[in-house]
Amino acid sequence: MLSEVHKRSEKDYSNFLSYLDYCKTMFDLSLKSFYKKSLSGIQDLQKLHSFKDLLTMNPMKSMNQATEKYLDDKHLQQLFNFFIMYIGSSPYHSPAILSQLVYVQLGLGIYYVEGGMYNIAEGMLKLLDELGVDVQVNTEVAEILTVNKKAAGVKLANGTMMEADLIVSNLEGIPAHETLLKGEPGAEKVKDELKKYTPTVSGLVLLLGVNKTFDHLQHHNFFFSKDPELEFKQIFDEGVPADDPTVYIGVSSKSDPTQAPAGKENLFVLTHVPPLEPGESFEKHRGRYREIVLDKLERMGMTGLRESIEFEYQFIPDDIKSLYGSNGGSIYGVATDRKVNGGFKIPSRSSLIDNLYFVGGSTHPGGGVPMVTLSGQLTADLIAEDQKLKDEQTG
């Protein structure tokens, strides 16, 4: 890495380890709060940090401003700013503390799940079975039932009523108030209050099976835009698909040969696009944007890509919204914006209904498999704290 940085800029080469140290400092600060406890806003953060800590977080600076302080080369700035897209936000809007994502990747490292990501779900299912949890799949919940502003159970789509002392919903906060809590007095007001938690980007996903190997690709590959500032402006400020999008390609067969037949490869192609506005569809962009993506990849060295495609499956924002109920087809939950929401997520504890909690990408600590998993743990801790307090109050 240092050798490659030196090729770009001697000054950046001298500053690079200081930059990584800065990113590590941001991570270490977060260990005291962000990864430790379910936070609902600035008040919770202040309880867990000294004034010096809060100043060190550079609350008035964006991630891009922090990057520019250490790195001069525009390509290096673009590369490390783009780490913010692991949580679907903009480096020009996100707080500087999220520079820690660079340290998380380069300092802590990234891991591949043998056999594919679905084995995480399989592992969780195995644990639930060992704990005697009754898991019901293909069982749609139509409504959260309440009695005197307290969660009392759920109504299934087939009409079945299931009683419960406590409800944890992994449907995103805003869609949950639009659907599961639709008839609850005050739900519309809470939904309006949550509008500052805007959805992250969605995506056009192409799952491609190709009959050749692209030997110059690695497991993870990025094909960047020529003008990153314009790209982020179009997606986040104008709400339109970027003319020249950054394209990510994951080729898990590079690390795990069982994922594709010999002499062939599996390409996970992701291009970020704006989330859907209410009533909007990405269908009108589907064909044109697929061509933009494939044109870019072939232009940037993937010669013969189109002709090599044997299998193709697509996801567009409409599919993501339909499958997972996410707000506007958001992939990573709530966008981090220091001016709009201070970088915070939707609180896990419902402000409307007692004994109702939320988990997932729209709640603290945010999107992505590790953070969504941690949201479950931190929400469980929050539930235990609340229950202990109730027990003490009732004597």
N, C-alpha and C positions, 0 to 999 in steps of 0.2 A: 504493500500500500504506500509506504513512504517513498519507494522508488518511483512509483507512478505519479505521486503528487509532485515529486521533484521535477519530473518531465514537464509538468504543467507550469510550475511556478516555484522559483527558489525561495521567495518570500513566504509562500504558503507552506513550503516544506519546513521552514524554520518555525512556523506558527502551529503546525498541525497537531503536535502532541499537546500543546496548550489548549487548542480547540477541543480535543478529546477529553482533556482534564476538566474543562468547563462543562462539557456534556455529562461527564461522570458526577460532577458536583450537583447538577440539576437532578440527576437520578437519586443520589444519596439523600438530598433534601426530601424527595418524594417518598422515600422509604419511611420517613417519620410520620407521614400522613396519608398521602395519595394511595399507597398500596397497603396501608395498615387498617384503615377505617372507612366506613361508608360516609362520604361527605355530601352535604346538601347545599353548601354555599360558603362564602368567605368567613362567616362566623365560626364554622367548624374548623376551618383551616387555621384561623388565628389562635384557637385553643391549643393547637398542636405544635406551634412554631414560635420562636422568639422573633422580636422585631427585626433582628439582624438577619435571620433566616428569610423572612419575607422580603427584605430588601435585596438579598442575594439572588432571589428568584427573578429579578429584573421584571417586575410586573408591568412596567410601562413600555417594555420593548417587545417587538414581535420576534418570532423565530428567525425570520429573514434578516432582521437587524443584528441579531446575535451572530448569525453566520457571516454577514458582511464584515463584522468587527474583526474576525479572525482570518477570513479567506478573501483574497482579491480576485482570483481567477473565476470568470463567469461560469465556466463549465463545472468547476468544483462547487461553487455556490449552488448551482442547479442540482447537482448530484445529491448534496447533503440536505438541501432544503426539501427535496422530494421525499425524504424519509417520513415527512408529516402525512403523506398519503397512505401510510399504514393505518391511519385513523381517519382518512377521508376528509382532511381539512386543508386549509391554505396556509402556507408559511408566512404570507403577508397579513393574515388575520390572527393566527394562533400565537399564544404567549411564548416568550423565549424559553420558559422552563421545559417546553416540549423538544428542545434541542437534545434532551436526554435520549430520544429515540435513536440517535446516532450511536451513543454509548451502548444502549441495549443491544443493538445489532453487532457492533464491532467489539465491544468489551465483554458482554455476556455471551454473545454468539447466538446462532439460530440452529434449530434442530428439525430433523425430518422424522416423521412418524412412519416406521416401517409398515409397508402394506397400504399406506395412504391415510389421509386425515380422518376418514370415517372410523378408523380404529380407536380414536378418542371417544367417539360416541359408544362404540362397542365396549370399551373399558368402563365407561360410566354405567352402562347398562349392567355389566357384570357386578360392579360394586353395589348398585341398587338391589340386585337380586340377592346378593349376600346379606344385605341389611333387611331383607324382607319387604321391600317396597313394592306396592302394587302398581305396575306401570301399564297404562292403557293407551294404546296407539290408535291412530285413525279415529279419534274420539273428539269431535269438534265441540268446543265450548261456545255457547251462544250468548251467555249472560252471566255476570257475577251477581249473586243474590245477596241482598243486605237486609238487616233488621235493625231499625233505629241507628242508622249510620255505622253499622258494624257488619263486616263480611260474615256471611252465614253459610255460603256454599256456592255451587255453580249449577246452571241449567245447561244441559247438553243440547246439541242441535236436534237430537231425536226426541226431545221433550223430557228426558230423565233428569230428576233433581238429585243432586249429591250434596249432602250437608258437610260442613267443614268448620273447624274452629278458627282457621287461618288460611288465607289465600295468598299464593305467590304467583304472579303473572309474568311470563316472559314475552308477552306481546308488548310492543313499544308503548310508552306512556300516552302519546297523543292518539294513536289508533285505538288504544284500550278505552279511552274516554269517549271516543266516537262510536264504539261498537259494544263492548262488553258492559260499559256503564252508561249506555245511551239514555236509559230511562231514569237514571239517578238524579234527583234534584241537586243542582250545583255542578254537574259534570261539564256543562257547556262553559261555565265560568272558568273552571280549572283548565279546560282545554285552551281557552284564550290566554290564560296566564302562562301556559307552557309554550306559546308560540315563539318565544325567544330561543327555545331549544330547536334551532333549525336542523333539518336532516342533512347528513353528510352526502357526499356524492353517491350516485348509483353507478351502474356500469353496463357496458356491452361485453358479454363474455362469449368467446368462441371456443368450444372444446373441439379440437381438431386431431384426428388420427391421420398421420401422414405415412406414405410408403417409402420414406427415405430418412436418413439421419442428417441433421444439420450439425456438422462436427464443430463449427465455430461457436455454437451455443453452449451455455452452461446450464445448471439446474435453474438458476434465476437470471433473467435477462431484462434489461430495460432499453427501449429505443426512445430517446428523449425528443421533446419538441425543440424547434429552433429558437423559439422565444417563450421562455417559461412564464414571464410576467403576463404576456398576452394570453397564454393558455389558462392560467389561473383566473385572470380577469374575466374571460369568456365564461368559464364554468361557474365561478362563485359570485361574480358581480352581475354579469349579464344573464346568467341562467341558460346559456346555449351551449351545445356541444362544440368543443374547440375545433378550429379549422385544422390545426396540426397537433393532434393529441400525443401524449406520451403513451407508449404501449408496453405493457409488461407481458413477458412470456415465461411461464413455469414449465419445465420439462422434467417431471419427477422420474422418468425412466433413466435420466442421467445418473441418478443416485440409486435407483431401485429398478433393475432390469425387468422385474416381474410386471411392471406397469405397462409395458408395450411389447409386441412380438419382436423377435430378432430382426434387425435391419429396418425397423420402423420406430416412430416416436409419437408420444402423446403430448400435444401442445395445449396448455391452458393459457389462452390469450385474453387479457383483460385491458380494456380501455375505459377510463373513468368518464362519466357524463353527469350532467346535473340531475338532481332528483326530480321526480314528476310533480308538477303543480296539480292541485285538485282537478279531476276531470280530464287531465292530459294523458296522452299515450305516446310512447316512443316508436310506435309501429311505423309512423311516417318516415322516421330516420333510419330504420333497421337496414334496408338494403344499401342505401347510399353510404351509411357509416361503415358497414362491413367492407365496402370497396375502398374507402379511405384508409382503413386499417391494413388491409392486404396490400394495397398499393405502397403504403409506407414501408411495410416489412420487406417487400420485394426490392424496393428502391434502396433499402439500407442493408442489402446483402443476402436476404433469404431468397435467392434465385430459384424459380420453379416451384414456389410454395403452392400456388393455386392448383397446378397440375398434380401435385403430390397428395392432395386431400382425398382420403378414402372415406372418412367419417367426419360428420360435422353436427354439432348440437349447439344451439344458441340460447343464451339467457339475455333478455332485455329488462329494463327497469320494471315494466309491467309484470313480467314473470316473477321477479324478486318480490315485488309488492304482493302479488297474488299468493305466492308460496309461503312467505314468512310474515305477511302482515306489516312489513316495515313502512315507516312514514315516507311516502313518495318513492318507494323502492330503494330507500337508503341501504347501503351495505354495512356501514360502520356506526349506525346509531345517530348520535347528535354531533353536529359539527362544532369544533372548538373555535370559539371566536372571543378574543379577550375583551372586545368592546360591546358585544351583544349579550353574552352570557358569562363573561369572566373566565371562560374555559371550563365552567362547571357543567355537570350533566343533570338530568332529571332526578330528583331525590328518590331513593328507593322506598321510603315510607310514604304511603298515600296521604295527601293532605285532605282528602275528601272522606275516606272510609277507614274506620279503625280496623286493625288486623288485616289490612291489605298492603302487600308489598310488590315492588317491581324489580325484575332483574333483566339483564341483557345489555345490548350495545348502547341503548339510549340512557341507561343509568350509570352511576359511578361504578368503576373508573372509565368505562367507555367501550369502544368497539375493538374487534379482532378477537380471535379465539382465546388467547391468554387472558385478556382483560374481561371478556364476557364470563369466562370461568371464574375469575377472581370476583366478579360482581356477585356471583352466587354465594361464594364464601363470605364476603363482607356483609351481604344482606342477611345471611344466616346468623352472623355475629350480632348484627343490629337487632334481629328478632329476639335473640337470646337476652340482649341488654334490656329491650323493652319489656319482655316477659318478667325478668327479674325485678324491674322497677314496679310493675303492676302487682307482683306478689308481695313486695315490701309494702306497697300502699294499702293492700287489703289485709295485711297483718298475717 
